[in-house]
Amino acid sequence: QKLDLIDSGIRTSDNWVAADGSVVCTDTRTIRFGKSEVGRYIDYQIAIHASHGDVTFRDTKEGTMGIRTNPLLRLQNDEKRGNHTALGKSINSEGVEGKDMWGKRARWVDYWAPINEYTVGIAIFDHPSNPRHPTWWHARYYGLVAANPFGIHDFEQKEAGTGDMQIEAGQTVTFRYRFLFHEGDAKQANVAGEFERFAKD
């Protein structure tokens, strides 16, 4: 719909279009790029506007703000998925490590591994202003890492639909995330401190 260049990034206005061509809702996305003492980051903010009536996000573990990591950052080899090079480790803000992070609530998660003689990693931060912060994480051993505030049914074995979120007509809900690309492990990169700086922004 619209794209603007802004300081250190871009901003777009977008339509969410159904299969029949009707507009369901709209959003404003702001993506900024920056550098901290430990690495580089991408800030992603999406404001979802219920501009065409009520909008409901359904309860599902699939989604929501995620990435696929470099195969070396994965936590274990998986022949079925063609990965034979896993060297990664991971931890979340609550001290939960590895595969046990799946479905847990946390302010951030971090994955790291040795790549080409360097230890490097990527952390994802869930901003405290986000609905249902701290979010749940669809964080898998095979490289899928996603913040998901909607999948409560799967994550906590609760009644189907528990994670549904409705935005009433005319209202806006905003989500903010940071992807931090850093050297070292979570402690060496002071990921916890980097999150606190992001949280105060």
N, C-alpha and C positions, 0 to 999 in steps of 0.2 A: 504494500500500500504506500509506504513512505520510508525513506532512509535519509538520515542526517549525519554528517560528520560532527563530532563533538570533541572536546579536549581529551586526548589520549584514548579515543574510542569511537564508537558509532551508536546511533539510536535508530530503531525502526518502529514503525507502526504497522500492525499486521492484523489480517482477518483470519479467523478460524472458520473454515468452510466445510459444510456437511457434504455428503455424497450427492445430494440433490441440488447442490449449488447455493444453498441458503447460508447466510452468515450466522454462526452460532454465538460468537462473542468476538471481542477484539483484544489486542494486547499492545503494550509498549515495552520494548526490550532495550536495555542499555548495557552495552559491553565495553568495559574499559580495560586497558592494559597498563601494567606498572611493574615497578621493581622495588624489592625490599632489601634488607641487609643480607638475607639468606637465599634470595633467588628472584624469580619473576612470577607474576601472577596475572590471572584473568578474573575480573569481577563480572558476574552475570546477574542482572536484575531483570525480572519479568513482572510487570503489573498487568493482571488479567482483569478486563473490564466486562462486566455483565451488561453489555450495551444493547443486547437484543433479547432481553428476558432473563429469567433465572438460569444459572449454569450449575451443573452438578458434576464434580469429579468423583468417579466411583472407586470403591475399595478394591485395590489390586496391588500386588507386590511388584508388578512390572512397571518400572519407572522410578523416579521421575527426573531428577537432575543428575545425570551420570556421565561416565566415560568408560572406555575400554583401555586398559593399560597396555604398555609395551609387554610382550610375552615374558620378558625377563623379570618383570615385577609381579608376575603371578605367583601364587603361593605353593602350588604343587603341579607336577607334570600331569598331563591328562591326554592320553593317546587318542581318546574318542574325539577330542577337540583339536588334535594336531599339535599340542604343545609339549615340547620335550626339553625346554630350557628354563623352567621356573627356578628363580633364585630369590624370590621376594619374601619380605616380611611385612607385617602390618600391625597397627595398633589404633585404638580409638581414644577419645578424650577421657574415657572412664577406665582405661587400663586394660580393656579386653583385647586379646590378640588373635591374629590368624582367623581361621574359619568361624570361630566363636563370635565374631563381630556381627554375623548375619542376623538381621532382625532386631538388633539392639539399638536403643536410643543413645545418641551421643552428639556432642557439639561439633566434632570433627572426626575424620578418619585419615590415616596416612599409610601409604605403601612405599617401600623403598627396596633397592637391590643394587648390587655392583654391576655397572655397565661400562665397558671399555676403560677399566682401571679406575673408575670413579664410582662412589656410592651416591646414587641420586634417587629422588622420590617425588611423589605428588600427593598433596593433601587437599581435601575438600572441606570447606568450612560452611556450616549452616548458621546464618546470621540470627542473633537472638530476637530480632523483630519478626522473624518468619512465623506464620501460623504453626502451632503445635511443636515449637522448638522446646527441647532438642528433638530433632527428627529421628526417625527410624532409618536404618541403612540396609539396602539390598546389596550387601557387599560380599561378593563371591570369591572363591579361591582361584577361579579361572580368568580373572581380570575385569569382570564387570563390577563397577562401583557406582552406586546410585543412592542419593538422598531421596527418601520417599515418605512424605507425611500422610499418605493415603492408605497404605497397605496393612492396617492394624489387624484385620481379620487373619491374615497369614502370619504376621509377625508375632502376634500374641494369642493366637488360637481363639479369637473371639467371634461372636456372631457375624455372619456375612453382612456387609454393609456398615459395620462399625466405623470404618475409615472414610465413609462418604463425606464430602465437603461441598456444601452449597454456597454459591455466591448469589445473593438476591439481586434482582434486576436493578440496575443503576449503581451497584456497588463495585468496588475494586479490591482485589486481594493482591498483595505484592510479596514476592519471594526474592531473597538475595543470597548469592553463593559466591565463594572465592575458590579458585583452583590455584594452589601454590606449587610451583615447580622449584625444587630445592636440592642442594647438595647435602650429603650426610643422611643419617637416620633421623627419626623423629626428635630425639633428644638433641643431637648435634645441630639440627636446624631450628631448634627452639620453636617447634610447631605450636606448642601451647601458648607461648608468648605472642607468636604471630597471630594466632586466633584472637587473643585479647585485644590486640591493636585493631584488627578488623571489626571486632564486636563494638568498639567504641566509636567507630566511624558512622 
